[in-house]
Amino acid sequence: MEHRPTAAWLTEAAGAAQHQGPGNLLRVVLVVMILGCVLTAWFLLRGYKRKDD
């Protein structure tokens, strides 16, 4: 097992992260979009639950 300096390991990890593509970003965007839709639906539909007596 060879010994690598910390700076070299971080540089290699940063280079590998750039080659992964937009996968993580797209996951975050989809999760935020779904949560936003759920919260918007809850906010709009909660008014129909109230009864005017």
CHARMM-style PDB file with segment names, atoms N, HN, CA, C and O in Angstrom:
ATOM      1  N   MET     1       0.849  -1.183   0.000  1.00  0.00      PROA
ATOM      2  CA  MET     1       0.000   0.000   0.000  1.00  0.00      PROA
ATOM      3  C   MET     1       0.888   1.237   0.000  1.00  0.00      PROA
ATOM      4  O   MET     1       1.740   1.398   0.874  1.00  0.00      PROA
ATOM      5  N   GLU     2       0.691   2.082  -0.951  1.00  0.00      PROA
ATOM      6  HN  GLU     2      -0.001   1.951  -1.661  1.00  0.00      PROA
ATOM      7  CA  GLU     2       1.537   3.255  -1.053  1.00  0.00      PROA
ATOM      8  C   GLU     2       0.963   4.408  -0.231  1.00  0.00      PROA
ATOM      9  O   GLU     2      -0.244   4.502  -0.008  1.00  0.00      PROA
ATOM     10  N   HSD     3       1.844   5.255   0.199  1.00  0.00      PROA
ATOM     11  HN  HSD     3       2.825   5.179   0.017  1.00  0.00      PROA
ATOM     12  CA  HSD     3       1.440   6.412   1.003  1.00  0.00      PROA
ATOM     13  C   HSD     3       1.281   7.619   0.089  1.00  0.00      PROA
ATOM     14  O   HSD     3       2.185   7.959  -0.675  1.00  0.00      PROA
ATOM     15  N   ARG     4       0.126   8.257   0.177  1.00  0.00      PROA
ATOM     16  HN  ARG     4      -0.608   7.981   0.797  1.00  0.00      PROA
ATOM     17  CA  ARG     4      -0.120   9.456  -0.625  1.00  0.00      PROA
ATOM     18  C   ARG     4      -0.295  10.648   0.306  1.00  0.00      PROA
ATOM     19  O   ARG     4      -0.935  10.530   1.351  1.00  0.00      PROA
ATOM     20  N   PRO     5       0.254  11.769  -0.055  1.00  0.00      PROA
ATOM     21  CA  PRO     5       0.008  12.978   0.744  1.00  0.00      PROA
ATOM     22  C   PRO     5      -1.466  13.373   0.678  1.00  0.00      PROA
ATOM     23  O   PRO     5      -2.159  13.057  -0.289  1.00  0.00      PROA
ATOM     24  N   THR     6      -1.933  14.057   1.702  1.00  0.00      PROA
ATOM     25  HN  THR     6      -1.371  14.314   2.488  1.00  0.00      PROA
ATOM     26  CA  THR     6      -3.338  14.444   1.782  1.00  0.00      PROA
ATOM     27  C   THR     6      -3.738  15.346   0.615  1.00  0.00      PROA
ATOM     28  O   THR     6      -4.834  15.207   0.071  1.00  0.00      PROA
ATOM     29  N   ALA     7      -2.870  16.253   0.236  1.00  0.00      PROA
ATOM     30  HN  ALA     7      -1.980  16.366   0.678  1.00  0.00      PROA
ATOM     31  CA  ALA     7      -3.193  17.180  -0.859  1.00  0.00      PROA
ATOM     32  C   ALA     7      -3.407  16.426  -2.169  1.00  0.00      PROA
ATOM     33  O   ALA     7      -4.297  16.770  -2.947  1.00  0.00      PROA
ATOM     34  N   ALA     8      -2.595  15.403  -2.412  1.00  0.00      PROA
ATOM     35  HN  ALA     8      -1.872  15.124  -1.780  1.00  0.00      PROA
ATOM     36  CA  ALA     8      -2.752  14.630  -3.651  1.00  0.00      PROA
ATOM     37  C   ALA     8      -4.070  13.863  -3.634  1.00  0.00      PROA
ATOM     38  O   ALA     8      -4.741  13.762  -4.661  1.00  0.00      PROA
ATOM     39  N   TRP     9      -4.440  13.328  -2.485  1.00  0.00      PROA
ATOM     40  HN  TRP     9      -3.895  13.410  -1.651  1.00  0.00      PROA
ATOM     41  CA  TRP     9      -5.701  12.588  -2.371  1.00  0.00      PROA
ATOM     42  C   TRP     9      -6.893  13.515  -2.600  1.00  0.00      PROA
ATOM     43  O   TRP     9      -7.844  13.145  -3.289  1.00  0.00      PROA
ATOM     44  N   LEU    10      -6.845  14.724  -2.025  1.00  0.00      PROA
ATOM     45  HN  LEU    10      -6.072  15.025  -1.466  1.00  0.00      PROA
ATOM     46  CA  LEU    10      -7.946  15.677  -2.212  1.00  0.00      PROA
ATOM     47  C   LEU    10      -8.052  16.122  -3.665  1.00  0.00      PROA
ATOM     48  O   LEU    10      -9.156  16.276  -4.189  1.00  0.00      PROA
ATOM     49  N   THR    11      -6.918  16.329  -4.313  1.00  0.00      PROA
ATOM     50  HN  THR    11      -6.022  16.204  -3.888  1.00  0.00      PROA
ATOM     51  CA  THR    11      -6.933  16.728  -5.722  1.00  0.00      PROA
ATOM     52  C   THR    11      -7.533  15.625  -6.590  1.00  0.00      PROA
ATOM     53  O   THR    11      -8.304  15.899  -7.509  1.00  0.00      PROA
ATOM     54  N   GLU    12      -7.173  14.379  -6.291  1.00  0.00      PROA
ATOM     55  HN  GLU    12      -6.547  14.156  -5.544  1.00  0.00      PROA
ATOM     56  CA  GLU    12      -7.725  13.258  -7.054  1.00  0.00      PROA
ATOM     57  C   GLU    12      -9.224  13.105  -6.815  1.00  0.00      PROA
ATOM     58  O   GLU    12      -9.975  12.810  -7.744  1.00  0.00      PROA
ATOM     59  N   ALA    13      -9.657  13.305  -5.576  1.00  0.00      PROA
ATOM     60  HN  ALA    13      -9.046  13.545  -4.821  1.00  0.00      PROA
ATOM     61  CA  ALA    13     -11.087  13.205  -5.265  1.00  0.00      PROA
ATOM     62  C   ALA    13     -11.874  14.318  -5.951  1.00  0.00      PROA
ATOM     63  O   ALA    13     -12.974  14.084  -6.452  1.00  0.00      PROA
ATOM     64  N   ALA    14     -11.318  15.519  -5.974  1.00  0.00      PROA
ATOM     65  HN  ALA    14     -10.425  15.709  -5.567  1.00  0.00      PROA
ATOM     66  CA  ALA    14     -12.000  16.630  -6.649  1.00  0.00      PROA
ATOM     67  C   ALA    14     -12.090  16.380  -8.148  1.00  0.00      PROA
ATOM     68  O   ALA    14     -13.107  16.698  -8.766  1.00  0.00      PROA
ATOM     69  N   GLY    15     -11.050  15.818  -8.739  1.00  0.00      PROA
ATOM     70  HN  GLY    15     -10.224  15.559  -8.238  1.00  0.00      PROA
ATOM     71  CA  GLY    15     -11.069  15.505 -10.166  1.00  0.00      PROA
ATOM     72  C   GLY    15     -12.084  14.427 -10.487  1.00  0.00      PROA
ATOM     73  O   GLY    15     -12.744  14.492 -11.525  1.00  0.00      PROA
ATOM     74  N   ALA    16     -12.223  13.437  -9.618  1.00  0.00      PROA
ATOM     75  HN  ALA    16     -11.687  13.384  -8.776  1.00  0.00      PROA
ATOM     76  CA  ALA    16     -13.203  12.374  -9.835  1.00  0.00      PROA
ATOM     77  C   ALA    16     -14.624  12.905  -9.697  1.00  0.00      PROA
ATOM     78  O   ALA    16     -15.527  12.451 -10.400  1.00  0.00      PROA
ATOM     79  N   ALA    17     -14.827  13.850  -8.810  1.00  0.00      PROA
ATOM     80  HN  ALA    17     -14.094  14.220  -8.239  1.00  0.00      PROA
ATOM     81  CA  ALA    17     -16.169  14.419  -8.619  1.00  0.00      PROA
ATOM     82  C   ALA    17     -16.625  15.179  -9.862  1.00  0.00      PROA
ATOM     83  O   ALA    17     -17.820  15.220 -10.156  1.00  0.00      PROA
ATOM     84  N   GLN    18     -15.704  15.769 -10.579  1.00  0.00      PROA
ATOM     85  HN  GLN    18     -14.733  15.736 -10.340  1.00  0.00      PROA
ATOM     86  CA  GLN    18     -16.078  16.516 -11.778  1.00  0.00      PROA
ATOM     87  C   GLN    18     -16.471  15.589 -12.923  1.00  0.00      PROA
ATOM     88  O   GLN    18     -17.184  16.014 -13.833  1.00  0.00      PROA
ATOM     89  N   HSD    19     -16.033  14.360 -12.902  1.00  0.00      PROA
ATOM     90  HN  HSD    19     -15.454  14.015 -12.163  1.00  0.00      PROA
ATOM     91  CA  HSD    19     -16.333  13.422 -13.978  1.00  0.00      PROA
ATOM     92  C   HSD    19     -17.644  12.680 -13.764  1.00  0.00      PROA
ATOM     93  O   HSD    19     -18.054  11.901 -14.624  1.00  0.00      PROA
ATOM     94  N   GLN    20     -18.310  12.905 -12.639  1.00  0.00      PROA
ATOM     95  HN  GLN    20     -17.977  13.538 -11.940  1.00  0.00      PROA
ATOM     96  CA  GLN    20     -19.548  12.184 -12.356  1.00  0.00      PROA
ATOM     97  C   GLN    20     -20.733  12.729 -13.126  1.00  0.00      PROA
ATOM     98  O   GLN    20     -21.711  12.009 -13.328  1.00  0.00      PROA
ATOM     99  N   GLY    21     -20.678  13.950 -13.551  1.00  0.00      PROA
ATOM    100  HN  GLY    21     -19.884  14.535 -13.386  1.00  0.00      PROA
ATOM    101  CA  GLY    21     -21.782  14.516 -14.303  1.00  0.00      PROA
ATOM    102  C   GLY    21     -22.818  15.153 -13.398  1.00  0.00      PROA
ATOM    103  O   GLY    21     -22.572  15.350 -12.208  1.00  0.00      PROA
ATOM    104  N   PRO    22     -23.981  15.476 -13.959  1.00  0.00      PROA
ATOM    105  CA  PRO    22     -25.003  16.219 -13.230  1.00  0.00      PROA
ATOM    106  C   PRO    22     -25.938  15.345 -12.391  1.00  0.00      PROA
ATOM    107  O   PRO    22     -27.011  15.810 -12.008  1.00  0.00      PROA
ATOM    108  N   GLY    23     -25.575  14.113 -12.095  1.00  0.00      PROA
ATOM    109  HN  GLY    23     -24.703  13.734 -12.406  1.00  0.00      PROA
ATOM    110  CA  GLY    23     -26.480  13.202 -11.397  1.00  0.00      PROA
ATOM    111  C   GLY    23     -26.932  13.713 -10.040  1.00  0.00      PROA
ATOM    112  O   GLY    23     -28.125  13.705  -9.739  1.00  0.00      PROA
ATOM    113  N   ASN    24     -25.987  14.158  -9.219  1.00  0.00      PROA
ATOM    114  HN  ASN    24     -25.017  14.164  -9.464  1.00  0.00      PROA
ATOM    115  CA  ASN    24     -26.354  14.621  -7.880  1.00  0.00      PROA
ATOM    116  C   ASN    24     -27.187  15.896  -7.938  1.00  0.00      PROA
ATOM    117  O   ASN    24     -28.133  16.058  -7.167  1.00  0.00      PROA
ATOM    118  N   LEU    25     -26.844  16.786  -8.837  1.00  0.00      PROA
ATOM    119  HN  LEU    25     -26.076  16.654  -9.464  1.00  0.00      PROA
ATOM    120  CA  LEU    25     -27.599  18.031  -8.978  1.00  0.00      PROA
ATOM    121  C   LEU    25     -29.030  17.741  -9.403  1.00  0.00      PROA
ATOM    122  O   LEU    25     -29.968  18.342  -8.878  1.00  0.00      PROA
ATOM    123  N   LEU    26     -29.203  16.830 -10.345  1.00  0.00      PROA
ATOM    124  HN  LEU    26     -28.441  16.342 -10.771  1.00  0.00      PROA
ATOM    125  CA  LEU    26     -30.550  16.494 -10.800  1.00  0.00      PROA
ATOM    126  C   LEU    26     -31.372  15.846  -9.691  1.00  0.00      PROA
ATOM    127  O   LEU    26     -32.575  16.089  -9.593  1.00  0.00      PROA
ATOM    128  N   ARG    27     -30.736  15.025  -8.854  1.00  0.00      PROA
ATOM    129  HN  ARG    27     -29.758  14.828  -8.934  1.00  0.00      PROA
ATOM    130  CA  ARG    27     -31.457  14.428  -7.723  1.00  0.00      PROA
ATOM    131  C   ARG    27     -31.932  15.504  -6.762  1.00  0.00      PROA
ATOM    132  O   ARG    27     -33.071  15.461  -6.297  1.00  0.00      PROA
ATOM    133  N   VAL    28     -31.079  16.460  -6.463  1.00  0.00      PROA
ATOM    134  HN  VAL    28     -30.154  16.496  -6.842  1.00  0.00      PROA
ATOM    135  CA  VAL    28     -31.453  17.536  -5.547  1.00  0.00      PROA
ATOM    136  C   VAL    28     -32.586  18.361  -6.139  1.00  0.00      PROA
ATOM    137  O   VAL    28     -33.538  18.699  -5.435  1.00  0.00      PROA
ATOM    138  N   VAL    29     -32.494  18.689  -7.421  1.00  0.00      PROA
ATOM    139  HN  VAL    29     -31.720  18.415  -7.993  1.00  0.00      PROA
ATOM    140  CA  VAL    29     -33.545  19.477  -8.075  1.00  0.00      PROA
ATOM    141  C   VAL    29     -34.876  18.729  -8.042  1.00  0.00      PROA
ATOM    142  O   VAL    29     -35.914  19.329  -7.763  1.00  0.00      PROA
ATOM    143  N   LEU    30     -34.857  17.429  -8.323  1.00  0.00      PROA
ATOM    144  HN  LEU    30     -34.014  16.942  -8.550  1.00  0.00      PROA
ATOM    145  CA  LEU    30     -36.096  16.651  -8.311  1.00  0.00      PROA
ATOM    146  C   LEU    30     -36.709  16.574  -6.917  1.00  0.00      PROA
ATOM    147  O   LEU    30     -37.923  16.712  -6.772  1.00  0.00      PROA
ATOM    148  N   VAL    31     -35.890  16.357  -5.893  1.00  0.00      PROA
ATOM    149  HN  VAL    31     -34.903  16.245  -6.011  1.00  0.00      PROA
ATOM    150  CA  VAL    31     -36.412  16.274  -4.529  1.00  0.00      PROA
ATOM    151  C   VAL    31     -37.008  17.607  -4.107  1.00  0.00      PROA
ATOM    152  O   VAL    31     -38.089  17.637  -3.519  1.00  0.00      PROA
ATOM    153  N   VAL    32     -36.328  18.710  -4.395  1.00  0.00      PROA
ATOM    154  HN  VAL    32     -35.450  18.686  -4.873  1.00  0.00      PROA
ATOM    155  CA  VAL    32     -36.840  20.034  -4.034  1.00  0.00      PROA
ATOM    156  C   VAL    32     -38.124  20.330  -4.801  1.00  0.00      PROA
ATOM    157  O   VAL    32     -39.053  20.915  -4.243  1.00  0.00      PROA
ATOM    158  N   MET    33     -38.190  19.939  -6.062  1.00  0.00      PROA
ATOM    159  HN  MET    33     -37.436  19.464  -6.516  1.00  0.00      PROA
ATOM    160  CA  MET    33     -39.383  20.190  -6.866  1.00  0.00      PROA
ATOM    161  C   MET    33     -40.576  19.396  -6.332  1.00  0.00      PROA
ATOM    162  O   MET    33     -41.685  19.921  -6.242  1.00  0.00      PROA
ATOM    163  N   ILE    34     -40.344  18.133  -5.981  1.00  0.00      PROA
ATOM    164  HN  ILE    34     -39.443  17.706  -6.054  1.00  0.00      PROA
ATOM    165  CA  ILE    34     -41.436  17.312  -5.445  1.00  0.00      PROA
ATOM    166  C   ILE    34     -41.909  17.848  -4.102  1.00  0.00      PROA
ATOM    167  O   ILE    34     -43.113  17.929  -3.860  1.00  0.00      PROA
ATOM    168  N   LEU    35     -40.977  18.215  -3.226  1.00  0.00      PROA
ATOM    169  HN  LEU    35     -39.999  18.148  -3.423  1.00  0.00      PROA
ATOM    170  CA  LEU    35     -41.368  18.784  -1.931  1.00  0.00      PROA
ATOM    171  C   LEU    35     -42.126  20.105  -2.119  1.00  0.00      PROA
ATOM    172  O   LEU    35     -43.088  20.379  -1.401  1.00  0.00      PROA
ATOM    173  N   GLY    36     -41.694  20.907  -3.071  1.00  0.00      PROA
ATOM    174  HN  GLY    36     -40.913  20.684  -3.654  1.00  0.00      PROA
ATOM    175  CA  GLY    36     -42.393  22.161  -3.347  1.00  0.00      PROA
ATOM    176  C   GLY    36     -43.809  21.928  -3.834  1.00  0.00      PROA
ATOM    177  O   GLY    36     -44.729  22.643  -3.437  1.00  0.00      PROA
ATOM    178  N   CYS    37     -43.995  20.925  -4.695  1.00  0.00      PROA
ATOM    179  HN  CYS    37     -43.248  20.343  -5.017  1.00  0.00      PROA
ATOM    180  CA  CYS    37     -45.345  20.600  -5.180  1.00  0.00      PROA
ATOM    181  C   CYS    37     -46.236  20.103  -4.052  1.00  0.00      PROA
ATOM    182  O   CYS    37     -47.410  20.466  -3.977  1.00  0.00      PROA
ATOM    183  N   VAL    38     -45.683  19.276  -3.177  1.00  0.00      PROA
ATOM    184  HN  VAL    38     -44.729  18.981  -3.238  1.00  0.00      PROA
ATOM    185  CA  VAL    38     -46.466  18.761  -2.050  1.00  0.00      PROA
ATOM    186  C   VAL    38     -46.860  19.897  -1.113  1.00  0.00      PROA
ATOM    187  O   VAL    38     -48.011  19.969  -0.681  1.00  0.00      PROA
ATOM    188  N   LEU    39     -45.932  20.776  -0.796  1.00  0.00      PROA
ATOM    189  HN  LEU    39     -44.997  20.718  -1.147  1.00  0.00      PROA
ATOM    190  CA  LEU    39     -46.251  21.897   0.098  1.00  0.00      PROA
ATOM    191  C   LEU    39     -47.245  22.862  -0.540  1.00  0.00      PROA
ATOM    192  O   LEU    39     -48.121  23.390   0.145  1.00  0.00      PROA
ATOM    193  N   THR    40     -47.119  23.095  -1.838  1.00  0.00      PROA
ATOM    194  HN  THR    40     -46.407  22.666  -2.395  1.00  0.00      PROA
ATOM    195  CA  THR    40     -48.071  23.972  -2.526  1.00  0.00      PROA
ATOM    196  C   THR    40     -49.462  23.356  -2.540  1.00  0.00      PROA
ATOM    197  O   THR    40     -50.449  24.056  -2.310  1.00  0.00      PROA
ATOM    198  N   ALA    41     -49.556  22.062  -2.805  1.00  0.00      PROA
ATOM    199  HN  ALA    41     -48.755  21.493  -2.992  1.00  0.00      PROA
ATOM    200  CA  ALA    41     -50.854  21.388  -2.793  1.00  0.00      PROA
ATOM    201  C   ALA    41     -51.469  21.431  -1.400  1.00  0.00      PROA
ATOM    202  O   ALA    41     -52.667  21.674  -1.255  1.00  0.00      PROA
ATOM    203  N   TRP    42     -50.654  21.195  -0.375  1.00  0.00      PROA
ATOM    204  HN  TRP    42     -49.680  20.997  -0.493  1.00  0.00      PROA
ATOM    205  CA  TRP    42     -51.172  21.252   1.002  1.00  0.00      PROA
ATOM    206  C   TRP    42     -51.686  22.647   1.320  1.00  0.00      PROA
ATOM    207  O   TRP    42     -52.754  22.795   1.914  1.00  0.00      PROA
ATOM    208  N   PHE    43     -50.929  23.678   0.927  1.00  0.00      PROA
ATOM    209  HN  PHE    43     -50.062  23.558   0.445  1.00  0.00      PROA
ATOM    210  CA  PHE    43     -51.333  25.054   1.215  1.00  0.00      PROA
ATOM    211  C   PHE    43     -52.630  25.418   0.493  1.00  0.00      PROA
ATOM    212  O   PHE    43     -53.495  26.077   1.070  1.00  0.00      PROA
ATOM    213  N   LEU    44     -52.770  24.995  -0.755  1.00  0.00      PROA
ATOM    214  HN  LEU    44     -52.067  24.459  -1.223  1.00  0.00      PROA
ATOM    215  CA  LEU    44     -53.968  25.340  -1.520  1.00  0.00      PROA
ATOM    216  C   LEU    44     -55.186  24.529  -1.079  1.00  0.00      PROA
ATOM    217  O   LEU    44     -56.302  25.048  -1.059  1.00  0.00      PROA
ATOM    218  N   LEU    45     -54.981  23.269  -0.730  1.00  0.00      PROA
ATOM    219  HN  LEU    45     -54.074  22.847  -0.746  1.00  0.00      PROA
ATOM    220  CA  LEU    45     -56.113  22.404  -0.401  1.00  0.00      PROA
ATOM    221  C   LEU    45     -56.551  22.505   1.056  1.00  0.00      PROA
ATOM    222  O   LEU    45     -57.633  22.027   1.398  1.00  0.00      PROA
ATOM    223  N   ARG    46     -55.750  23.107   1.915  1.00  0.00      PROA
ATOM    224  HN  ARG    46     -54.871  23.495   1.637  1.00  0.00      PROA
ATOM    225  CA  ARG    46     -56.155  23.177   3.322  1.00  0.00      PROA
ATOM    226  C   ARG    46     -57.355  24.089   3.528  1.00  0.00      PROA
ATOM    227  O   ARG    46     -58.067  23.951   4.523  1.00  0.00      PROA
ATOM    228  N   GLY    47     -57.590  25.009   2.619  1.00  0.00      PROA
ATOM    229  HN  GLY    47     -57.012  25.121   1.811  1.00  0.00      PROA
ATOM    230  CA  GLY    47     -58.748  25.897   2.740  1.00  0.00      PROA
ATOM    231  C   GLY    47     -60.060  25.179   2.490  1.00  0.00      PROA
ATOM    232  O   GLY    47     -61.096  25.615   2.993  1.00  0.00      PROA
ATOM    233  N   TYR    48     -60.050  24.095   1.730  1.00  0.00      PROA
ATOM    234  HN  TYR    48     -59.208  23.742   1.321  1.00  0.00      PROA
ATOM    235  CA  TYR    48     -61.282  23.356   1.456  1.00  0.00      PROA
ATOM    236  C   TYR    48     -61.735  22.528   2.647  1.00  0.00      PROA
ATOM    237  O   TYR    48     -62.882  22.083   2.688  1.00  0.00      PROA
ATOM    238  N   LYS    49     -60.862  22.318   3.607  1.00  0.00      PROA
ATOM    239  HN  LYS    49     -59.931  22.680   3.574  1.00  0.00      PROA
ATOM    240  CA  LYS    49     -61.190  21.513   4.778  1.00  0.00      PROA
ATOM    241  C   LYS    49     -62.070  22.293   5.758  1.00  0.00      PROA
ATOM    242  O   LYS    49     -62.831  21.696   6.519  1.00  0.00      PROA
ATOM    243  N   ARG    50     -61.967  23.605   5.739  1.00  0.00      PROA
ATOM    244  HN  ARG    50     -61.348  24.090   5.120  1.00  0.00      PROA
ATOM    245  CA  ARG    50     -62.721  24.440   6.682  1.00  0.00      PROA
ATOM    246  C   ARG    50     -64.210  24.463   6.313  1.00  0.00      PROA
ATOM    247  O   ARG    50     -64.575  24.523   5.139  1.00  0.00      PROA
ATOM    248  N   LYS    51     -65.036  24.415   7.322  1.00  0.00      PROA
ATOM    249  HN  LYS    51     -64.739  24.366   8.276  1.00  0.00      PROA
ATOM    250  CA  LYS    51     -66.481  24.485   7.080  1.00  0.00      PROA
ATOM    251  C   LYS    51     -66.982  25.836   7.559  1.00  0.00      PROA
ATOM    252  O   LYS    51     -66.648  26.277   8.658  1.00  0.00      PROA
ATOM    253  N   ASP    52     -67.770  26.478   6.745  1.00  0.00      PROA
ATOM    254  HN  ASP    52     -68.042  26.119   5.852  1.00  0.00      PROA
ATOM    255  CA  ASP    52     -68.373  27.754   7.117  1.00  0.00      PROA
ATOM    256  C   ASP    52     -69.752  27.491   7.729  1.00  0.00      PROA
ATOM    257  O   ASP    52     -70.710  27.202   7.012  1.00  0.00      PROA
ATOM    258  N   ASP    53     -69.843  27.593   9.035  1.00  0.00      PROA
ATOM    259  HN  ASP    53     -69.064  27.829   9.617  1.00  0.00      PROA
ATOM    260  CA  ASP    53     -71.121  27.367   9.719  1.00  0.00      PROA
ATOM    261  C   ASP    53     -71.744  28.690  10.118  1.00  0.00      PROA
ATOM    262  OT1 ASP    53     -72.825  28.711  10.707  1.00  0.00      PROA
TER     263      ASP     53
END
